[in-house]
Amino acid sequence: MSDTDDYGGCSVYNETGMCQTDSGSTDGGGKASFDLSSFIGGIILVLVLQAGAFFAMRFLKTKDSSYETM
């Protein structure tokens, strides 16, 4: 393969600006939209993780107490 091979009427010179691109290859063409269900799911996930961390820390603190009965 040489440096100046011809692929479909486009000479390749390590510069992509010299080639025409196919107009049919887009990245979906749609605009990004807000997904309410994903947002609510993210909030629920964060709250569950925070509650789990809270109860885990509370459990660990009770096991680590230095309280001694007489």
Sequence and secondary structure as in RCSB ss.txt:
>XXXX:A:sequence
MSDTDDYGGCSVYNETGMCQTDSGSTDGGGKASFDLSSFIGGIILVLVLQAGAFFAMRFLKTKDSSYETM
>XXXX:A:secstr
  TT EETTEE SS GGGS   TT  S        HHHHHHHHHHHHHHHHHHHHHHHHHHHHT      
